[in-house]
Amino acid sequence: MIEITYEEVEKLLLEATFDHQPGQIEISFPIIQRIHRRLQQGNSFSAIKTRSGRIVDGHHRYICHKLLQIKPETTVSGAIPIKLNLFGAKLVLQMMIMMMKTL
C-alpha cells in the first residue's frame, strides 16, 4: 500500500485537470489520507454528487480517485435551486396552467 504525501496532493491540485470544479474552498489532508488508504484496500464509496459541473458532495473522494487514477462514480444531485420573486412565481404558475390546458 502506498501512503500519499502532502506534496503529492498539493502537486495534483496545482497541475491536474479536473472534470468537475470544487464547491468548497478547503480540504483536510488526514481525510485524504484515510480515503486514499481505504480505496487501495478495495473499499468503495458512494457516488460523488455534482450540480452544474461543480462538486457538491465528495471533494475528498474525488481527489483520492484522481490520485489513484480511478474513475469515480458521479451522480447529478437534485434540481438547481431557482429564486423567483413574486412576479416570476406568478408567471411560472400561469405558464404551467397554460401547459396543462393543452394536454
DALIN-V932667 format. One record per helix or strand. SS is the DSSP state (alpha for helix, beta for strand). FROM is the first residue (numbers start at 1). TO is the last residue. If there is no record, write none. Layout:
ss:from:to
SS:FROM:TO
SS:FROM:TO
This chain:
ss:from:to
alpha:6:15
beta:21:21
alpha:29:40
beta:48:51
beta:54:57
alpha:59:67
beta:74:76
alpha:86:102
